[in-house]
């Protein structure tokens, strides 16, 4: 994993929240899940969280961790009741530290190649989730950890969070989609500068260059980005689910092609919304000057 020796975490602080969660689940740490899906309730019903909790390895992308992320994404893909997904860490001071270099060092060349292919597939499946996704970056997001955040639709960071595609400092290059997604956000020249230098930047700078949608001052609890991500999720939550999914599809597919083809894709997605009950509800709510109540039908 990437060295975080300059980070703000002691071993106790790093694992406290996460280990309390683990004990609450099973009474002891052995056999715990490193990634779980948590559907929220009450006024937050419709929001689901992917919660990462691998404190001793700073949420680094080990085999078990990646496998559990795959299962979490697969579960959410087929859950029509989920309207927004928030990806967050239960480990204070870190979002995801990137590759688990201890595990990677034990792989031969073919094993390493296959594992990176799996990472690339994982990030693609996160990006392809039908509902909007938000990454809450309250600490370090390095290498594959930043690529994980880039696979989400939206990113919120604490102003003090550290982000970087640091693979070149380890003789590698971004291999899970970062070299393709970063230029679309910050431009080709700046993306090359960040990747070539392996530079780490803080949340405030990430916001200035368009890498994240918002940067908020960190609070004493260390979860300001998570709280802001929840606020953003609540802004999205009342909107029509099918319209959201079609809008996401239109944007994601449209930016891959020329403008004429993108317009055609938009038209196809728009056509999927026309026959829905939600569209009729939206029009009725407008005429009756009331809030719409969408059911995803």
Order of alpha helices (4+ residues) and beta strands (2+ residues): alpha-beta-beta-alpha-beta-beta-alpha-alpha-beta-beta-alpha-beta-beta-alpha-alpha-beta-alpha-beta-alpha-alpha-alpha-alpha
